[in-house]
Amino acid sequence: MPTTELDAAIDTAIETTPEPSYQPTTLVCDGNEASAWGVALARPDVLAIYPITPQSSLVEYLAQFVAEGIIDAELMNVEGEHSVMSALQGAALAGARTYTATCGPGLAFMFEPYIRTPGLRLPMVASLVTRDMLTPQCVWGGHQDAMLVKEAGWIQMYCETVQEVLDTTVMAFRIAEHPDVMLPVNVNSDGNYLSYGVTGISLPAAPLVDAFMGEKNINWHAALDPERPMAIDPLTGGAGGAGPSLFASYRKSQCDGMQNALRVIEETHKDWGDRIGRYHSPLVEEYRLEGADYALVTIGSMTGAAKDAVDAARDRGEAVGVIKIKTFRPFPVEAINRALGKVKAFGVVDRSVNFGWNCGPLYQETLAAAQQLQRFIPSASFIGGLAGSDITVEHFTQVIEDTAQLLQGRTYNEPIWINRND
């Protein structure tokens, strides 16, 4: 074909090719399905998931998406969570974008390879559909499982809404794969309240998400290649020699990656907002904090009820706000202290317990960060929502009243338990 005819044919093809749709799709779904859609938009290569309540339907959605061709990925069927993580490690080392999900006892069964993943610097994403742990027997929501592994070296982000679950799942892949981070990410959503909570969401157009994700470049530093053989996870330690210093270098590198993640999480959230038109606070959200004398510190889906209670309190003339923790690992000390620096007292509401300190783990972390402000801020620890119990607006109204008492000089030597029956 002559050049002029070829050019004309190309021009005709361009003119007649439909433009890709950039309009979002509105869906009504629960948090588990939203997670699955987030995974689909991120275009993974390998999935391996073992079902466990309240995460099980997430596996079903992913299997359906693979069967229908919505997700072009290998779905591995394995016999348990330990094998899930072990198999995905091999896939990630070979350069695949990988994903899994679990919670509760499933996370406990996964623990050995789970704690190995960040040491290998594998940029995996795993959803934790959080639930309380045993015993007494419990299959309902809570944060105890995620809090038990907070020092395992994974980045942890907690979601407030079903929409935030979808958006954060996509962003997690880009955060994990960033060359300055190269660490696995947990996207945490509250079991029952988000996993099964049905609401309307906006599914962004795939071309926009593809542009946001950019060119896939997974595990560039360690991908297994027959043409470039290497040793993975060498034995270190022992008395003297290079072993202990090599181990220390690995740990220092992990710590650096975690601290780098704070910047990358902020950059990624901003880029998502600029491209998709939907912004989420990347580290800490300040809600009605201007002019507040005291604040409630929250994490996860409870934040919605806290905001409603604060709105009502503001209408009554009470100067209270909310500080919502989005990123829990790495702990955003500077962002927390910017918020705490605006108030004279705070109460922290946890959905889990810290046995060693007889308080909530988020309270302990917030209290530690506040020490860097070099001024005393009265505080209180509240624990509630265990085993799937609800933390209602009425509960938060009482939390507001109890926290306000700190301004009058009241002290609390023990945590205040919400919805405890004794």
NURO-759274 format. One line per 3 residues: their letters; for each residue x negated, y negated, z negated of N, C-alpha, C. Coordinates in steps of 0.2 Angstrom, whole numbers. Atoms other than C-alpha are relative to their C-alpha. Layout:
residues N
A> X:Y:Z:X:Y:Z:X:Y:Z  ...
This chain:
residues 422
MPT> -4:6:0:0:0:0:-4:-6:0  4:6:0:-7:-17:5:0:-4:-7  0:3:7:-12:-28:-10:6:-5:-1
TEL> -6:5:0:2:-41:-6:6:4:-2  -6:-4:1:15:-27:-6:0:3:-7  1:-2:6:8:-20:-22:1:-5:-5
DAA> -1:5:5:8:-36:-31:8:-2:0  -7:1:0:26:-39:-25:4:6:-4  -3:-5:4:31:-22:-32:-1:0:-7
IDT> 1:1:8:23:-25:-49:5:-6:-2  -4:6:3:32:-42:-50:7:2:0  -7:-3:1:49:-33:-46:1:4:-6
AIE> -1:-4:6:46:-20:-59:0:-4:-6  0:4:6:42:-33:-72:7:-4:-1  -6:4:0:57:-43:-67:6:4:-2
TTP> -6:-4:1:69:-28:-68:-1:5:-6  1:-4:6:61:-20:-84:4:-3:-6  -4:3:6:73:-23:-99:-5:-2:-5
EPS> 4:3:6:65:-34:-113:1:5:-6  -1:-4:6:62:-24:-129:5:-4:-5  -4:3:5:75:-28:-142:-4:-2:-6
YQP> 3:2:6:69:-39:-156:5:-2:-5  -5:1:5:85:-40:-165:0:5:-5  0:-5:6:86:-32:-182:7:4:1
TTL> -6:-4:1:99:-18:-185:2:0:-7  -3:-1:7:110:-18:-200:2:7:-1  -2:-7:2:112:-2:-209:3:0:-7
VCD> -2:-1:7:121:4:-225:-3:6:-2  4:-6:2:110:16:-234:-2:0:-7  2:0:7:103:21:-250:-8:-1:0
GNE> 7:1:1:85:19:-256:-5:5:4  4:-6:-3:79:36:-250:0:0:8  0:1:-8:85:33:-232:-4:-6:2
ASA> 4:6:-1:77:16:-233:-7:1:1  7:-2:0:61:24:-237:-2:3:6  2:-4:-6:62:36:-222:0:-5:6
WGV> 0:5:-6:66:21:-210:-7:-4:-1  6:4:0:51:12:-217:-6:4:3  5:-5:-2:40:28:-214:1:0:8
ALA> 0:-1:-7:47:29:-196:-3:-6:3  3:6:-3:43:11:-192:-8:-1:0  7:0:1:25:14:-198:-3:5:5
RPD> 2:-5:-5:23:28:-185:-6:4:-3  5:-4:3:14:41:-196:-2:6:5  2:-6:-4:5:56:-189:2:7:-3
VLA> -1:-6:4:7:69:-203:4:-1:-6  -4:1:6:21:71:-216:-1:7:-4  -1:-6:4:21:84:-230:3:-2:-7
IYP> -4:2:6:34:83:-244:3:6:-3  -4:-6:4:41:95:-257:6:-4:-3  -6:4:3:59:90:-263:0:1:-7
ITP> -1:-1:7:62:86:-281:5:-6:-1  -5:5:2:77:76:-289:-4:-6:-3  -5:3:-5:80:61:-286:-3:-2:7
QSS> 3:1:-6:68:61:-271:3:4:6  -1:-5:-5:75:76:-262:3:-2:7  -3:2:-7:86:67:-249:-4:-4:4
LVE> 5:3:-5:71:57:-243:-3:5:4  3:-5:-4:64:73:-237:5:2:5  -5:-2:-5:80:78:-228:0:-6:5
YLA> 0:5:-5:80:61:-220:-6:0:5  7:-1:-4:62:63:-214:1:6:5  -1:-6:-5:66:80:-207:4:-1:5
QFV> -5:2:-5:81:74:-198:-3:-5:5  3:4:-5:71:60:-190:-5:3:4  5:-3:-4:57:71:-185:4:5:5
AEG> -4:-4:-5:70:83:-177:3:-3:5  -4:4:-5:79:69:-168:-5:-4:4  5:4:-4:62:62:-161:0:-7:-2
IID> 1:7:2:64:46:-171:-7:-1:-3  7:0:3:47:50:-180:-3:5:4  4:-5:-3:34:58:-169:-6:2:-4
AEL> 5:-2:5:24:67:-182:1:7:-2  0:-7:2:19:84:-188:3:0:-7  -3:-1:7:30:89:-203:-2:7:-3
MNV> 3:-6:2:21:102:-213:4:3:-6  -4:-3:6:31:114:-224:-5:4:-4  5:-3:4:21:119:-239:4:2:-6
EGE> -3:-4:5:25:129:-255:0:-4:-7  -1:4:6:23:115:-268:-4:-7:1  3:6:-1:16:98:-272:-7:0:0
HSV> 8:0:0:-2:103:-275:-2:1:7  1:-2:-7:-2:110:-258:1:-6:5  -1:6:-4:6:94:-251:-6:-5:0
MSA> 5:5:0:-7:82:-257:-7:3:3  6:-3:-2:-21:95:-253:0:0:8  -1:0:-7:-15:97:-235:-1:-7:3
LQG> 0:7:-3:-13:78:-232:-7:-3:-1  7:3:0:-31:75:-238:-4:2:6  3:-2:-6:-37:86:-224:2:-4:6
AAL> -2:4:-5:-26:77:-212:-3:-7:0  3:7:1:-32:60:-218:-7:0:2  7:0:-2:-50:65:-217:-1:1:7
AGA> 1:-1:-7:-47:70:-199:3:-7:4  -2:6:-3:-40:52:-196:7:-1:1  -8:0:-1:-21:55:-197:3:-5:-5
RTY> -4:4:4:-9:42:-204:5:4:-4  -4:-5:3:-1:52:-218:5:-3:-6  -5:3:5:14:50:-230:3:6:-4
TAT> -4:-5:4:22:60:-244:4:-4:-5  -4:3:6:34:57:-259:1:5:-5  -1:-4:6:37:64:-276:2:-3:-6
CGP> -1:3:7:41:61:-294:0:5:-5  -1:-4:5:42:68:-311:-5:6:-1  4:-6:0:36:86:-313:-4:2:6
GLA> 3:-1:-6:32:86:-295:-7:-4:1  6:4:1:19:72:-298:-5:4:-4  5:-3:4:12:82:-312:-3:6:3
FMF> 3:-5:-4:10:97:-301:-5:-2:5  5:3:-5:1:86:-288:-6:-3:-3  5:4:3:-10:79:-301:-8:1:2
EPY> 7:-1:-2:-27:87:-297:-2:-3:7  1:3:-7:-27:82:-278:2:-7:0  -2:7:1:-18:66:-283:-6:-5:-2
IRT> 5:4:2:-32:59:-293:-7:1:4  6:-1:-4:-45:65:-280:1:-5:6  -1:4:-6:-37:55:-266:-3:-7:0
PGL> 4:7:0:-43:37:-271:-7:1:0  7:-1:0:-60:44:-275:-3:1:7  2:-1:-7:-61:50:-257:2:-6:5
RLP> -1:6:-4:-55:33:-251:5:1:6  -5:-2:-6:-40:40:-241:6:-5:-1  -5:5:0:-28:27:-236:7:3:1
MVA> -6:-3:-1:-12:37:-239:5:-4:-3  -5:3:4:5:31:-244:5:5:-3  -4:-5:3:16:40:-256:6:-4:-4
SLV> -5:3:3:33:35:-262:1:4:-7  -2:-3:7:37:38:-281:7:-2:-1  -7:2:2:55:39:-284:1:2:-7
TRD> 1:-1:7:53:37:-302:5:3:-4  -5:-3:5:61:47:-316:-4:2:-6  3:-1:7:58:51:-334:-3:7:0
MLT> 4:-7:0:47:66:-339:3:4:-6  -2:-5:5:50:81:-350:-4:0:-6  -7:-2:1:55:85:-363:3:-4:-6
PQC> -6:-4:-2:70:84:-368:1:0:8  -1:-1:-8:75:90:-350:4:-6:3  -3:7:-3:79:75:-339:-2:1:8
VWG> 1:1:-7:81:73:-320:2:-7:2  -3:7:-2:86:55:-321:-6:-5:0  5:5:-1:77:39:-318:-3:-3:-6
GHQ> 4:3:5:64:30:-328:-7:-1:3  7:2:-2:46:24:-326:-6:4:-3  5:-4:3:37:37:-336:-5:3:4
DAM> 4:-4:-4:30:47:-322:-5:-5:3  5:5:-3:22:32:-313:-4:-3:-5  4:3:5:16:25:-329:-6:5:-2
LVK> 5:-5:2:7:41:-333:-6:0:4  6:-1:-5:-4:40:-318:-2:-7:2  2:7:-2:-7:21:-318:-8:-1:0
EAG> 8:1:0:-26:24:-321:-3:5:5  3:-5:-5:-28:37:-307:-3:-3:6  3:3:-5:-34:24:-295:4:-2:6
WIQ> -4:1:-5:-19:22:-284:3:-7:-1  -4:6:0:-11:5:-279:7:1:-2  -7:-1:2:6:3:-287:4:-6:1
MYC> -4:5:-1:20:-8:-281:7:2:-1  -7:-2:2:38:-8:-289:5:-4:4  -5:3:-4:53:-12:-279:6:-2:-4
ETV> -7:2:4:69:-22:-285:6:2:4  -6:-2:-4:81:-18:-270:-2:5:5  1:-5:-5:84:-6:-257:-4:-3:6
QEV> 4:4:-5:78:-19:-244:-7:0:-1  7:0:2:62:-21:-253:-3:7:0  3:-7:-1:59:-2:-253:-2:1:8
LDT> 2:-1:-7:60:-2:-234:-6:-4:2  5:4:-2:49:-17:-231:-7:1:-4  6:-2:3:36:-12:-244:-3:6:2
TVM> 2:-6:-3:35:5:-237:-4:-1:6  4:2:-6:29:-2:-220:-6:-4:-2  6:4:2:18:-15:-228:-6:4:-4
AFR> 4:-4:4:10:-1:-239:-5:3:5  5:-3:-5:2:7:-224:-6:-5:2  5:5:-2:-7:-9:-218:-4:-2:-6
IAE> 4:2:6:-13:-13:-236:-5:6:-1  5:-6:1:-20:5:-238:-5:0:5  5:-1:-5:-29:5:-222:-4:-6:1
HPD> 5:6:-1:-37:-12:-223:-7:2:-2  7:-2:1:-56:-10:-222:-2:-3:-7  2:2:6:-58:-20:-238:3:4:-6
VML> -4:-4:5:-46:-8:-248:-1:7:1  1:-7:-1:-46:9:-241:2:5:-6  -2:-3:6:-36:16:-256:8:2:1
PVN> -7:-3:-1:-19:26:-257:5:-5:-4  -5:5:2:-3:16:-261:6:4:-2  -7:-2:3:12:21:-272:5:-5:1
VNS> -5:4:0:28:13:-267:5:3:-5  -4:-3:6:39:15:-283:7:-3:1  -7:2:0:58:14:-282:3:4:-6
DGN> -3:-3:6:69:18:-297:5:6:2  -5:-6:-1:77:35:-297:7:-2:-2  -7:1:1:96:35:-296:2:-7:2
YLS> -2:7:-2:97:16:-295:-1:-3:7  2:2:-7:88:13:-279:0:6:4  0:-6:-4:86:31:-273:7:2:3
YGV> -7:-2:-2:105:34:-272:5:-7:0  -4:6:0:111:16:-273:1:-3:7  -2:2:-7:120:11:-256:1:-7:0
TGI> -1:7:-2:119:-6:-249:-2:-2:7  2:3:-7:117:-16:-233:-7:-2:0  6:2:-1:100:-18:-226:-1:-2:7
SLP> 2:2:-7:91:-26:-211:-6:4:2  6:-4:-3:80:-14:-201:-3:-4:6  4:4:-5:67:-24:-192:-1:3:7
AAP> 1:-3:-7:65:-22:-173:-7:3:0  7:-4:-1:51:-9:-169:-5:-4:3  6:4:-3:41:-20:-157:-3:-5:-5
LVD> 2:5:5:40:-33:-171:-5:3:-5  4:-4:5:34:-20:-183:-7:3:3  7:-2:-3:21:-13:-171:-5:-5:1
AFM> 5:5:-1:14:-30:-168:-3:-2:-7  2:1:7:13:-32:-187:-5:5:-2  5:-6:1:4:-15:-189:-6:-1:3
GEK> 6:0:-4:-8:-18:-175:-3:6:2  2:-6:-2:-19:-5:-168:-2:5:-6  1:-5:5:-20:11:-178:-7:2:0
NIN> 7:-1:2:-37:13:-186:-1:3:-6  0:-3:6:-36:26:-199:-6:3:-3  6:-3:3:-50:31:-211:-6:0:4
WHA> 5:1:-4:-63:24:-200:-7:2:-3  7:-1:3:-77:27:-212:-1:7:-2  2:-7:2:-75:46:-215:4:5:4
ALD> -4:-5:-4:-64:54:-202:-5:5:3  4:-6:-2:-71:71:-198:0:1:7  1:0:-7:-78:73:-181:-6:6:1
PER> 5:-5:-2:-87:89:-174:-6:-3:3  6:3:-3:-99:77:-165:-4:-4:-5  3:4:5:-103:68:-181:1:4:-7
PMA> -1:-4:6:-104:81:-195:-3:-4:-6  2:3:6:-105:75:-213:2:4:-6  -2:-4:6:-103:81:-231:5:-5:-3
IDP> -5:4:3:-87:75:-240:0:2:-7  -1:-2:7:-86:74:-259:-6:4:-3  6:-4:3:-104:79:-264:0:0:-7
LTG> 0:-1:7:-107:85:-281:-5:-5:-3  4:5:4:-114:72:-293:0:1:-7  1:0:7:-119:70:-311:-7:4:-1
GAG> 6:-3:2:-132:80:-321:-5:-5:-3  4:4:3:-146:74:-331:-6:-3:4  5:3:-4:-157:61:-322:2:0:7
GAG> -1:0:-8:-159:59:-303:5:-5:2  -4:5:-3:-148:50:-291:8:2:-1  -7:-2:1:-132:60:-296:4:-5:-4
PSL> -4:5:4:-125:48:-310:0:-6:3  0:7:-3:-130:32:-301:4:1:7  -5:-1:-6:-121:39:-285:7:0:-2
FAS> -7:0:2:-106:42:-295:2:-7:-2  -2:7:2:-106:25:-303:1:-5:6  -1:4:-6:-108:17:-286:7:2:3
YRK> -7:-2:-3:-92:27:-280:5:-4:-5  -5:3:4:-83:20:-295:0:-7:1  1:8:-1:-89:2:-293:4:-1:7
SQC> -3:2:-6:-83:3:-275:7:1:0  -7:0:1:-66:9:-280:3:-6:-3  -3:6:3:-64:-5:-292:0:-6:4
DGM> 1:5:-5:-70:-17:-279:6:0:5  -5:-1:-5:-57:-10:-267:7:-2:-3  -6:2:3:-43:-12:-280:1:-8:-1
QNA> 0:7:0:-48:-30:-283:2:-4:6  -2:3:-6:-48:-34:-265:7:1:2  -7:-1:-1:-31:-27:-264:5:-5:-2
LRV> -4:6:2:-24:-42:-273:1:-5:6  0:5:-5:-29:-53:-259:4:3:6  -3:-3:-6:-24:-41:-245:8:1:-1
IEE> -7:0:1:-7:-38:-253:4:-7:1  -3:7:-1:-3:-57:-253:0:-1:7  1:1:-7:-10:-58:-235:6:4:4
THK> -5:-4:-4:1:-44:-229:7:-2:-1  -7:2:1:17:-50:-237:1:-6:3  -2:6:-3:15:-67:-230:0:1:8
DWG> -1:-1:-7:12:-60:-212:6:4:1  -7:-3:-1:27:-49:-214:5:-5:0  -5:5:0:37:-64:-219:0:-4:6
DRI> 0:4:-6:31:-74:-205:2:3:7  -2:-3:-6:34:-61:-192:7:3:0  -7:-3:1:50:-53:-199:5:-5:-2
GRY> -5:5:2:58:-68:-207:2:2:-7  -3:-2:7:60:-59:-224:-6:0:-5  6:1:4:48:-64:-238:2:3:-7
HSP> 0:-3:7:45:-54:-255:-6:-3:-3  6:2:4:34:-60:-269:-5:6:0  5:-5:0:18:-50:-267:-2:3:-6
LVE> 3:-2:7:12:-49:-285:5:-1:-5  -4:2:6:23:-59:-297:5:-4:3  -5:5:-2:40:-67:-294:2:-4:-6
EYR> -2:4:5:44:-82:-304:7:-2:1  -7:1:-1:63:-84:-306:3:-5:-5  -2:5:4:70:-100:-313:-4:-2:-6
LEG> 5:1:5:54:-103:-323:-1:-7:-1  1:7:1:53:-122:-320:4:-2:-6  -4:3:5:58:-130:-336:2:5:-5
ADY> -1:-6:4:59:-113:-345:-4:-1:-6  4:-1:6:54:-112:-363:-2:7:-2  2:-7:1:53:-93:-363:3:4:6
ALV> -1:-4:-6:54:-79:-351:1:7:-1  0:-7:0:59:-61:-348:-5:3:5  4:-3:-5:46:-50:-340:3:7:2
TIG> -4:-6:-2:54:-36:-329:-4:3:5  3:-3:-5:49:-23:-317:5:5:3  -5:-5:-3:59:-13:-304:7:-3:1
SMT> -7:2:-2:78:-13:-301:3:-4:-6  -3:3:5:82:-19:-318:0:-8:1  1:8:-1:77:-37:-312:6:-3:2
GAA> -7:3:-2:94:-40:-304:4:-2:-6  -4:1:6:103:-38:-320:-3:-6:-4  3:5:4:90:-49:-329:1:-7:3
KDA> -1:7:-3:92:-63:-316:7:-2:-1  -7:1:1:111:-62:-318:1:-3:-7  0:2:7:109:-64:-337:-3:-7:-1
VDA> 4:6:1:97:-78:-335:4:-6:3  -4:5:-3:109:-87:-323:5:-2:-5  -6:1:5:123:-86:-336:-3:-4:-6
ARD> 3:4:6:111:-92:-350:-2:-7:2  2:7:-3:105:-107:-339:7:-4:0  -7:3:0:124:-111:-337:2:-3:-7
RGE> -2:2:7:125:-112:-356:-5:-5:-3  5:5:2:110:-123:-357:-6:3:-3  6:-4:3:97:-110:-362:-6:0:5
AVG> 5:1:-4:80:-113:-355:-4:6:1  3:-6:0:75:-96:-350:-1:2:8  1:-2:-7:68:-88:-334:-2:7:0
VIK> 2:-7:-1:62:-71:-327:-7:0:4  7:-2:-4:44:-65:-322:1:7:2  -1:-7:-3:46:-50:-311:-7:2:3
IKT> 6:-3:-2:31:-39:-309:1:5:7  -1:-4:-6:30:-32:-291:-6:4:1  6:-4:-1:12:-26:-290:-3:1:-7
FRP> 2:-2:7:7:-16:-306:-7:2:0  7:-2:-1:-9:-9:-300:-3:-2:7  4:3:6:-21:-18:-298:4:-5:-4
FPV> -4:4:4:-14:-28:-312:-1:-8:2  1:6:-3:-11:-46:-306:-1:-5:-6  1:4:6:-19:-55:-321:1:-8:1
EAI> 0:7:-1:-21:-72:-313:7:-2:1  -7:1:-2:-3:-72:-306:4:0:-6  -4:-1:7:4:-66:-323:-1:-6:-4
NRA> 1:6:4:-5:-80:-332:2:-7:2  -3:7:-3:0:-94:-320:8:0:-2  -7:1:3:18:-89:-325:1:0:-7
LGK> 0:1:7:15:-86:-343:-2:-7:-3  2:7:2:7:-103:-344:5:-5:0  -5:5:0:23:-111:-341:5:1:-6
VKA> -5:-1:5:32:-104:-356:-3:0:-7  2:0:7:31:-104:-375:1:7:-3  -1:-6:3:37:-86:-378:2:5:6
FGV> -2:-5:-5:41:-70:-368:2:7:-3  -1:-7:2:49:-53:-370:0:4:6  2:-5:-6:44:-38:-359:5:6:-1
VDR> -5:-6:0:57:-25:-354:-3:6:4  3:-6:-3:50:-8:-351:5:6:1  -4:-6:-1:58:8:-344:-4:6:-1
SVN> 4:-6:2:45:19:-351:-4:-2:-7  3:1:6:35:21:-367:-8:1:0  7:-1:1:17:19:-372:-1:3:-7
FGW> 0:-4:7:14:32:-386:-5:-3:-4  6:2:4:-3:25:-391:1:-6:-4  -1:6:3:3:8:-395:7:-2:-2
NCG> -7:1:2:21:10:-399:3:-6:3  -3:6:-4:27:-2:-386:1:3:7  -1:-2:-7:31:-2:-368:-7:-1:4
PLY> 6:1:-3:16:0:-356:-1:-7:4  1:6:-3:20:-16:-346:-1:-6:-5  1:4:6:21:-25:-363:-7:-1:-2
QET> 7:-1:2:4:-19:-367:-5:-4:5  4:3:-5:-3:-25:-350:1:-7:0  -1:7:0:5:-42:-351:-3:-3:-6
LAA> 3:3:6:-1:-45:-369:-7:0:1  8:1:-2:-19:-41:-363:-1:-5:4  2:6:-4:-18:-53:-349:1:-6:-3
AQQ> -1:6:4:-11:-66:-360:-5:-3:-4  5:2:5:-26:-66:-371:-5:-5:4  5:4:-3:-36:-74:-357:3:-8:1
LQR> -2:7:1:-25:-90:-359:-3:-4:-5  4:3:6:-34:-93:-375:5:-5:-4  -5:3:5:-18:-99:-384:5:6:-1
FIP> -5:-6:3:-5:-88:-394:6:-2:3  -7:0:-3:11:-85:-385:4:6:-4  -4:-5:3:24:-76:-396:3:5:5
SAS> -3:-5:-5:31:-60:-388:3:6:-3  -4:-6:3:42:-45:-390:0:6:5  0:-6:-4:42:-27:-383:7:2:0
FIG> -6:-4:0:59:-20:-377:0:6:4  0:-7:-4:62:-2:-371:7:2:1  -7:-3:-2:77:4:-362:0:3:7
GLA> -1:-3:-6:84:12:-347:-3:7:1  3:-7:-1:77:29:-351:5:5:2  -4:-6:-2:83:45:-344:6:-3:4
GSD> -6:2:-4:94:35:-331:5:-4:-3  -5:5:3:103:24:-343:0:-7:3  0:7:-3:108:7:-337:-2:-5:-5
ITV> 2:6:4:101:-9:-343:5:-5:3  -5:5:-3:116:-21:-340:-1:-7:-2  1:7:1:118:-39:-340:1:-2:-7
EHF> -1:1:8:125:-38:-358:-6:2:-4  7:-2:3:109:-29:-363:-5:-6:1  5:5:-1:99:-43:-355:2:-6:-4
TQV> -3:6:4:110:-56:-364:-3:1:-7  2:-1:6:105:-48:-380:-8:-1:0  8:1:0:86:-48:-375:-1:-7:0
IED> 1:7:0:88:-66:-371:0:-3:-7  -1:3:6:95:-70:-388:-6:2:-5  5:-2:4:81:-59:-397:-7:-4:2
TAQ> 6:3:-2:67:-67:-387:0:-8:-2  -1:7:3:74:-85:-391:-2:-1:-7  2:1:7:71:-81:-409:-7:0:-1
LLQ> 8:1:1:52:-80:-406:-1:-8:0  1:7:1:53:-99:-404:1:-3:-6  -2:2:7:60:-100:-421:-5:3:-5
GRT> 5:-3:5:45:-91:-429:2:7:-1  -1:-7:1:53:-74:-429:-5:5:3  5:-5:-2:41:-59:-427:3:7:1
YNE> -2:-7:-1:44:-41:-421:-6:4:0  6:-4:1:32:-28:-427:1:7:3  -1:-6:-4:40:-14:-417:4:-2:6
PIW> -4:1:-6:48:-12:-400:8:0:-2  -8:0:1:67:-16:-399:3:4:5  -3:-6:-4:76:-1:-392:7:-2:3
INR> -7:1:-3:90:-4:-379:3:6:1  -4:-6:-1:104:8:-378:-2:7:-3  2:-6:3:97:20:-390:6:2:-5
ND> -6:-2:4:110:31:-399:-2:4:-6  2:-3:6:106:35:-417:3:-4:-6
